[in-house]
């Protein structure tokens, strides 16, 4: 299992999530104000892109840690299980 996210990455990810939280609150205000559809959808897409960027950072960290674990793994059966798990994560993400 991959180790927890290192402190600098953790702070960056949390900062990104706080910005996304602000964007979502802004979206709620736009809906309440009856803003035009195109403006709302543009903001929705921005939130989606920001969340994708966060997911990419988390996945990148996970794969880097997995690579270290796999290099140290002498048992091919366990390596196969870890690889299957990782493929499952990638499938969900993509």
N, CA, C and O atoms as a GROMACS GRO file, in nm:
protein
  376
    1UNK      N    1   0.085  -0.118   0.000
    1UNK     CA    2   0.000   0.000   0.000
    1UNK      C    3   0.089   0.124   0.000
    1UNK      O    4   0.189   0.128   0.071
    2UNK      N    5   0.054   0.222  -0.078
    2UNK     CA    6   0.134   0.344  -0.090
    2UNK      C    7   0.131   0.422   0.041
    2UNK      O    8   0.034   0.417   0.116
    3UNK      N    9   0.239   0.495   0.065
    3UNK     CA   10   0.251   0.573   0.188
    3UNK      C   11   0.169   0.701   0.179
    3UNK      O   12   0.127   0.740   0.070
    4UNK      N   13   0.145   0.767   0.292
    4UNK     CA   14   0.070   0.892   0.290
    4UNK      C   15   0.141   0.998   0.205
    4UNK      O   16   0.262   0.990   0.180
    5UNK      N   17   0.064   1.094   0.162
    5UNK     CA   18   0.118   1.202   0.078
    5UNK      C   19   0.218   1.285   0.158
    5UNK      O   20   0.190   1.324   0.271
    6UNK      N   21   0.337   1.312   0.099
    6UNK     CA   22   0.436   1.394   0.170
    6UNK      C   23   0.384   1.535   0.196
    6UNK      O   24   0.298   1.585   0.123
    7UNK      N   25   0.437   1.598   0.300
    7UNK     CA   26   0.388   1.727   0.347
    7UNK      C   27   0.376   1.835   0.239
    7UNK      O   28   0.270   1.897   0.229
    8UNK      N   29   0.478   1.862   0.157
    8UNK     CA   30   0.463   1.968   0.056
    8UNK      C   31   0.350   1.939  -0.042
    8UNK      O   32   0.273   2.029  -0.077
    9UNK      N   33   0.340   1.815  -0.086
    9UNK     CA   34   0.231   1.778  -0.177
    9UNK      C   35   0.097   1.788  -0.108
    9UNK      O   36  -0.002   1.831  -0.168
   10UNK      N   37   0.092   1.748   0.018
   10UNK     CA   38  -0.032   1.755   0.094
   10UNK      C   39  -0.081   1.899   0.103
   10UNK      O   40  -0.200   1.924   0.083
   11UNK      N   41   0.008   1.992   0.132
   11UNK     CA   42  -0.031   2.133   0.142
   11UNK      C   43  -0.081   2.185   0.007
   11UNK      O   44  -0.179   2.259   0.001
   12UNK      N   45  -0.014   2.146  -0.100
   12UNK     CA   46  -0.056   2.189  -0.234
   12UNK      C   47  -0.193   2.133  -0.268
   12UNK      O   48  -0.279   2.205  -0.319
   13UNK      N   49  -0.213   2.006  -0.241
   13UNK     CA   50  -0.342   1.943  -0.271
   13UNK      C   51  -0.454   2.007  -0.190
   13UNK      O   52  -0.562   2.035  -0.242
   14UNK      N   53  -0.428   2.030  -0.062
   14UNK     CA   54  -0.530   2.093   0.023
   14UNK      C   55  -0.561   2.235  -0.023
   14UNK      O   56  -0.677   2.277  -0.019
   15UNK      N   57  -0.459   2.308  -0.066
   15UNK     CA   58  -0.482   2.444  -0.118
   15UNK      C   59  -0.568   2.439  -0.244
   15UNK      O   60  -0.659   2.520  -0.262
   16UNK      N   61  -0.540   2.344  -0.330
   16UNK     CA   62  -0.619   2.328  -0.452
   16UNK      C   63  -0.765   2.296  -0.417
   16UNK      O   64  -0.858   2.349  -0.479
   17UNK      N   65  -0.784   2.208  -0.319
   17UNK     CA   66  -0.920   2.170  -0.279
   17UNK      C   67  -0.995   2.288  -0.218
   17UNK      O   68  -1.116   2.301  -0.238
   18UNK      N   69  -0.924   2.373  -0.145
   18UNK     CA   70  -0.991   2.493  -0.090
   18UNK      C   71  -1.035   2.586  -0.203
   18UNK      O   72  -1.144   2.644  -0.197
   19UNK      N   73  -0.951   2.602  -0.306
   19UNK     CA   74  -0.990   2.684  -0.421
   19UNK      C   75  -1.112   2.625  -0.491
   19UNK      O   76  -1.203   2.697  -0.531
   20UNK      N   77  -1.111   2.493  -0.505
   20UNK     CA   78  -1.225   2.426  -0.568
   20UNK      C   79  -1.351   2.447  -0.485
   20UNK      O   80  -1.459   2.470  -0.540
   21UNK      N   81  -1.336   2.438  -0.354
   21UNK     CA   82  -1.451   2.461  -0.265
   21UNK      C   83  -1.508   2.601  -0.289
   21UNK      O   84  -1.630   2.619  -0.293
   22UNK      N   85  -1.420   2.699  -0.304
   22UNK     CA   86  -1.465   2.836  -0.333
   22UNK      C   87  -1.535   2.844  -0.467
   22UNK      O   88  -1.635   2.915  -0.482
   23UNK      N   89  -1.482   2.773  -0.566
   23UNK     CA   90  -1.545   2.771  -0.698
   23UNK      C   91  -1.686   2.712  -0.690
   23UNK      O   92  -1.778   2.761  -0.754
   24UNK      N   93  -1.701   2.606  -0.612
   24UNK     CA   94  -1.832   2.541  -0.600
   24UNK      C   95  -1.930   2.635  -0.529
   24UNK      O   96  -2.046   2.644  -0.568
   25UNK      N   97  -1.883   2.705  -0.426
   25UNK     CA   98  -1.971   2.803  -0.362
   25UNK      C   99  -2.012   2.911  -0.461
   25UNK      O  100  -2.126   2.956  -0.461
   26UNK      N  101  -1.917   2.953  -0.545
   26UNK     CA  102  -1.948   3.052  -0.649
   26UNK      C  103  -2.052   2.999  -0.747
   26UNK      O  104  -2.139   3.074  -0.792
   27UNK      N  105  -2.042   2.872  -0.778
   27UNK     CA  106  -2.142   2.810  -0.866
   27UNK      C  107  -2.281   2.813  -0.803
   27UNK      O  108  -2.381   2.841  -0.869
   28UNK      N  109  -2.285   2.784  -0.674
   28UNK     CA  110  -2.414   2.788  -0.604
   28UNK      C  111  -2.473   2.929  -0.612
   28UNK      O  112  -2.593   2.944  -0.635
   29UNK      N  113  -2.390   3.030  -0.595
   29UNK     CA  114  -2.437   3.168  -0.604
   29UNK      C  115  -2.486   3.200  -0.746
   29UNK      O  116  -2.587   3.267  -0.764
   30UNK      N  117  -2.413   3.150  -0.845
   30UNK     CA  118  -2.454   3.174  -0.983
   30UNK      C  119  -2.591   3.114  -1.011
   30UNK      O  120  -2.673   3.176  -1.079
   31UNK      N  121  -2.616   2.995  -0.958
   31UNK     CA  122  -2.746   2.930  -0.977
   31UNK      C  123  -2.855   3.011  -0.907
   31UNK      O  124  -2.961   3.037  -0.963
   32UNK      N  125  -2.827   3.052  -0.782
   32UNK     CA  126  -2.925   3.133  -0.706
   32UNK      C  127  -2.958   3.262  -0.778
   32UNK      O  128  -3.072   3.308  -0.776
   33UNK      N  129  -2.858   3.321  -0.842
   33UNK     CA  130  -2.876   3.450  -0.911
   33UNK      C  131  -2.939   3.434  -1.049
   33UNK      O  132  -2.973   3.533  -1.114
   34UNK      N  133  -2.954   3.310  -1.093
   34UNK     CA  134  -3.013   3.286  -1.224
   34UNK      C  135  -2.921   3.325  -1.339
   34UNK      O  136  -2.968   3.369  -1.444
   35UNK      N  137  -2.791   3.310  -1.319
   35UNK     CA  138  -2.695   3.344  -1.424
   35UNK      C  139  -2.718   3.259  -1.548
   35UNK      O  140  -2.777   3.151  -1.541
   36UNK      N  141  -2.671   3.308  -1.660
   36UNK     CA  142  -2.695   3.239  -1.787
   36UNK      C  143  -2.625   3.103  -1.791
   36UNK      O  144  -2.521   3.082  -1.728
   37UNK      N  145  -2.685   3.015  -1.866
   37UNK     CA  146  -2.641   2.876  -1.874
   37UNK      C  147  -2.494   2.864  -1.914
   37UNK      O  148  -2.420   2.787  -1.852
   38UNK      N  149  -2.451   2.938  -2.013
   38UNK     CA  150  -2.314   2.926  -2.061
   38UNK      C  151  -2.213   2.962  -1.953
   38UNK      O  152  -2.110   2.896  -1.940
   39UNK      N  153  -2.242   3.065  -1.875
   39UNK     CA  154  -2.151   3.105  -1.767
   39UNK      C  155  -2.144   2.997  -1.660
   39UNK      O  156  -2.035   2.966  -1.610
   40UNK      N  157  -2.258   2.940  -1.624
   40UNK     CA  158  -2.261   2.835  -1.523
   40UNK      C  159  -2.184   2.712  -1.572
   40UNK      O  160  -2.103   2.655  -1.499
   41UNK      N  161  -2.210   2.672  -1.696
   41UNK     CA  162  -2.143   2.555  -1.750
   41UNK      C  163  -1.992   2.576  -1.763
   41UNK      O  164  -1.914   2.482  -1.747
   42UNK      N  165  -1.952   2.698  -1.793
   42UNK     CA  166  -1.809   2.729  -1.799
   42UNK      C  167  -1.745   2.709  -1.662
   42UNK      O  168  -1.635   2.654  -1.653
   43UNK      N  169  -1.812   2.752  -1.557
   43UNK     CA  170  -1.759   2.733  -1.421
   43UNK      C  171  -1.762   2.587  -1.379
   43UNK      O  172  -1.671   2.541  -1.310
   44UNK      N  173  -1.864   2.514  -1.419
   44UNK     CA  174  -1.870   2.371  -1.390
   44UNK      C  175  -1.750   2.302  -1.453
   44UNK      O  176  -1.686   2.218  -1.390
   45UNK      N  177  -1.720   2.336  -1.576
   45UNK     CA  178  -1.605   2.275  -1.645
   45UNK      C  179  -1.475   2.311  -1.574
   45UNK      O  180  -1.384   2.228  -1.566
   46UNK      N  181  -1.464   2.433  -1.525
   46UNK     CA  182  -1.343   2.474  -1.452
   46UNK      C  183  -1.326   2.392  -1.325
   46UNK      O  184  -1.214   2.351  -1.292
   47UNK      N  185  -1.435   2.367  -1.254
   47UNK     CA  186  -1.430   2.284  -1.133
   47UNK      C  187  -1.390   2.141  -1.169
   47UNK      O  188  -1.307   2.080  -1.101
   48UNK      N  189  -1.447   2.088  -1.276
   48UNK     CA  190  -1.412   1.953  -1.319
   48UNK      C  191  -1.262   1.943  -1.353
   48UNK      O  192  -1.196   1.847  -1.315
   49UNK      N  193  -1.211   2.043  -1.422
   49UNK     CA  194  -1.069   2.042  -1.460
   49UNK      C  195  -0.980   2.051  -1.335
   49UNK      O  196  -0.877   1.984  -1.327
   50UNK      N  197  -1.022   2.132  -1.238
   50UNK     CA  198  -0.944   2.146  -1.115
   50UNK      C  199  -0.944   2.015  -1.036
   50UNK      O  200  -0.842   1.975  -0.981
   51UNK      N  201  -1.058   1.949  -1.030
   51UNK     CA  202  -1.066   1.820  -0.960
   51UNK      C  203  -0.981   1.714  -1.032
   51UNK      O  204  -0.916   1.632  -0.967
   52UNK      N  205  -0.982   1.717  -1.163
   52UNK     CA  206  -0.900   1.623  -1.239
   52UNK      C  207  -0.752   1.646  -1.209
   52UNK      O  208  -0.675   1.551  -1.198
   53UNK      N  209  -0.712   1.772  -1.197
   53UNK     CA  210  -0.573   1.804  -1.165
   53UNK      C  211  -0.535   1.750  -1.027
   53UNK      O  212  -0.425   1.700  -1.008
   54UNK      N  213  -0.626   1.761  -0.931
   54UNK     CA  214  -0.600   1.708  -0.797
   54UNK      C  215  -0.588   1.555  -0.804
   54UNK      O  216  -0.496   1.497  -0.746
   55UNK      N  217  -0.679   1.492  -0.874
   55UNK     CA  218  -0.675   1.346  -0.888
   55UNK      C  219  -0.544   1.302  -0.952
   55UNK      O  220  -0.486   1.201  -0.914
   56UNK      N  221  -0.500   1.377  -1.050
   56UNK     CA  222  -0.374   1.344  -1.117
   56UNK      C  223  -0.257   1.351  -1.020
   56UNK      O  224  -0.169   1.265  -1.023
   57UNK      N  225  -0.255   1.455  -0.934
   57UNK     CA  226  -0.147   1.468  -0.835
   57UNK      C  227  -0.148   1.351  -0.738
   57UNK      O  228  -0.043   1.294  -0.707
   58UNK      N  229  -0.265   1.314  -0.691
   58UNK     CA  230  -0.277   1.203  -0.596
   58UNK      C  231  -0.233   1.073  -0.664
   58UNK      O  232  -0.160   0.994  -0.605
   59UNK      N  233  -0.279   1.052  -0.786
   59UNK     CA  234  -0.243   0.931  -0.858
   59UNK      C  235  -0.094   0.925  -0.888
   59UNK      O  236  -0.032   0.819  -0.878
   60UNK      N  237  -0.036   1.038  -0.924
   60UNK     CA  238   0.108   1.043  -0.950
   60UNK      C  239   0.187   1.002  -0.826
   60UNK      O  240   0.283   0.925  -0.835
   61UNK      N  241   0.147   1.055  -0.711
   61UNK     CA  242   0.213   1.017  -0.586
   61UNK      C  243   0.197   0.868  -0.560
   61UNK      O  244   0.293   0.798  -0.527
   62UNK      N  245   0.076   0.819  -0.576
   62UNK     CA  246   0.048   0.678  -0.552
   62UNK      C  247   0.136   0.589  -0.640
   62UNK      O  248   0.196   0.493  -0.591
   63UNK      N  249   0.144   0.621  -0.768
   63UNK     CA  250   0.223   0.539  -0.860
   63UNK      C  251   0.372   0.546  -0.829
   63UNK      O  252   0.442   0.447  -0.843
   64UNK      N  253   0.419   0.662  -0.788
   64UNK     CA  254   0.560   0.675  -0.750
   64UNK      C  255   0.591   0.587  -0.630
   64UNK      O  256   0.694   0.519  -0.627
   65UNK      N  257   0.503   0.588  -0.532
   65UNK     CA  258   0.523   0.504  -0.414
   65UNK      C  259   0.510   0.356  -0.449
   65UNK      O  260   0.585   0.273  -0.397
   66UNK      N  261   0.416   0.323  -0.536
   66UNK     CA  262   0.401   0.184  -0.579
   66UNK      C  263   0.527   0.135  -0.649
   66UNK      O  264   0.570   0.021  -0.629
   67UNK      N  265   0.584   0.220  -0.731
   67UNK     CA  266   0.706   0.180  -0.803
   67UNK      C  267   0.815   0.142  -0.703
   67UNK      O  268   0.886   0.043  -0.724
   68UNK      N  269   0.829   0.219  -0.596
   68UNK     CA  270   0.929   0.188  -0.493
   68UNK      C  271   0.897   0.054  -0.428
   68UNK      O  272   0.986  -0.029  -0.407
   69UNK      N  273   0.770   0.032  -0.395
   69UNK     CA  274   0.729  -0.093  -0.331
   69UNK      C  275   0.749  -0.211  -0.425
   69UNK      O  276   0.795  -0.317  -0.384
   70UNK      N  277   0.714  -0.193  -0.552
   70UNK     CA  278   0.727  -0.302  -0.648
   70UNK      C  279   0.873  -0.341  -0.668
   70UNK      O  280   0.904  -0.459  -0.683
   71UNK      N  281   0.961  -0.243  -0.668
   71UNK     CA  282   1.103  -0.271  -0.686
   71UNK      C  283   1.156  -0.357  -0.572
   71UNK      O  284   1.248  -0.437  -0.590
   72UNK      N  285   1.098  -0.340  -0.455
   72UNK     CA  286   1.144  -0.415  -0.338
   72UNK      C  287   1.067  -0.546  -0.318
   72UNK      O  288   1.094  -0.620  -0.223
   73UNK      N  289   0.971  -0.575  -0.406
   73UNK     CA  290   0.884  -0.692  -0.388
   73UNK      C  291   0.944  -0.817  -0.454
   73UNK      O  292   0.950  -0.824  -0.577
   74UNK      N  293   0.988  -0.913  -0.376
   74UNK     CA  294   1.047  -1.033  -0.434
   74UNK      C  295   0.944  -1.136  -0.482
   74UNK      O  296   0.977  -1.222  -0.564
   75UNK      N  297   0.822  -1.130  -0.433
   75UNK     CA  298   0.722  -1.232  -0.465
   75UNK      C  299   0.637  -1.188  -0.585
   75UNK      O  300   0.561  -1.092  -0.575
   76UNK      N  301   0.650  -1.258  -0.699
   76UNK     CA  302   0.575  -1.220  -0.818
   76UNK      C  303   0.423  -1.226  -0.801
   76UNK      O  304   0.350  -1.150  -0.864
   77UNK      N  305   0.374  -1.316  -0.714
   77UNK     CA  306   0.228  -1.323  -0.691
   77UNK      C  307   0.178  -1.196  -0.625
   77UNK      O  308   0.074  -1.142  -0.664
   78UNK      N  309   0.251  -1.148  -0.524
   78UNK     CA  310   0.210  -1.023  -0.458
   78UNK      C  311   0.222  -0.906  -0.553
   78UNK      O  312   0.139  -0.815  -0.552
   79UNK      N  313   0.325  -0.908  -0.634
   79UNK     CA  314   0.343  -0.803  -0.733
   79UNK      C  315   0.226  -0.800  -0.831
   79UNK      O  316   0.178  -0.692  -0.868
   80UNK      N  317   0.180  -0.917  -0.871
   80UNK     CA  318   0.065  -0.927  -0.961
   80UNK      C  319  -0.061  -0.870  -0.894
   80UNK      O  320  -0.139  -0.801  -0.958
   81UNK      N  321  -0.080  -0.900  -0.767
   81UNK     CA  322  -0.196  -0.846  -0.694
   81UNK      C  323  -0.191  -0.694  -0.686
   81UNK      O  324  -0.291  -0.626  -0.707
   82UNK      N  325  -0.073  -0.641  -0.656
   82UNK     CA  326  -0.058  -0.495  -0.649
   82UNK      C  327  -0.084  -0.431  -0.785
   82UNK      O  328  -0.145  -0.324  -0.794
   83UNK      N  329  -0.037  -0.495  -0.890
   83UNK     CA  330  -0.058  -0.444  -1.023
   83UNK      C  331  -0.207  -0.444  -1.059
   83UNK      O  332  -0.257  -0.348  -1.118
   84UNK      N  333  -0.278  -0.551  -1.024
   84UNK     CA  334  -0.422  -0.558  -1.049
   84UNK      C  335  -0.495  -0.446  -0.976
   84UNK      O  336  -0.585  -0.382  -1.030
   85UNK      N  337  -0.455  -0.423  -0.851
   85UNK     CA  338  -0.516  -0.316  -0.773
   85UNK      C  339  -0.494  -0.180  -0.840
   85UNK      O  340  -0.585  -0.098  -0.849
   86UNK      N  341  -0.373  -0.157  -0.885
   86UNK     CA  342  -0.338  -0.031  -0.950
   86UNK      C  343  -0.415  -0.014  -1.081
   86UNK      O  344  -0.463   0.096  -1.111
   87UNK      N  345  -0.427  -0.120  -1.158
   87UNK     CA  346  -0.505  -0.113  -1.282
   87UNK      C  347  -0.650  -0.080  -1.250
   87UNK      O  348  -0.714  -0.004  -1.323
   88UNK      N  349  -0.703  -0.136  -1.142
   88UNK     CA  350  -0.839  -0.104  -1.100
   88UNK      C  351  -0.855   0.044  -1.068
   88UNK      O  352  -0.956   0.104  -1.105
   89UNK      N  353  -0.757   0.102  -0.999
   89UNK     CA  354  -0.761   0.245  -0.970
   89UNK      C  355  -0.757   0.328  -1.097
   89UNK      O  356  -0.833   0.424  -1.112
   90UNK      N  357  -0.669   0.291  -1.186
   90UNK     CA  358  -0.660   0.365  -1.312
   90UNK      C  359  -0.790   0.355  -1.393
   90UNK      O  360  -0.833   0.451  -1.456
   91UNK      N  361  -0.850   0.239  -1.390
   91UNK     CA  362  -0.976   0.220  -1.461
   91UNK      C  363  -1.085   0.311  -1.404
   91UNK      O  364  -1.161   0.372  -1.478
   92UNK      N  365  -1.093   0.319  -1.272
   92UNK     CA  366  -1.192   0.406  -1.209
   92UNK      C  367  -1.164   0.553  -1.241
   92UNK      O  368  -1.255   0.631  -1.267
   93UNK      N  369  -1.036   0.589  -1.240
   93UNK     CA  370  -0.999   0.729  -1.263
   93UNK      C  371  -1.024   0.770  -1.406
   93UNK      O  372  -1.071   0.880  -1.433
   94UNK      N  373  -0.992   0.682  -1.498
   94UNK     CA  374  -1.010   0.717  -1.640
   94UNK      C  375  -1.154   0.698  -1.681
   94UNK      O  376  -1.189   0.723  -1.797
   0.00000   0.00000   0.00000
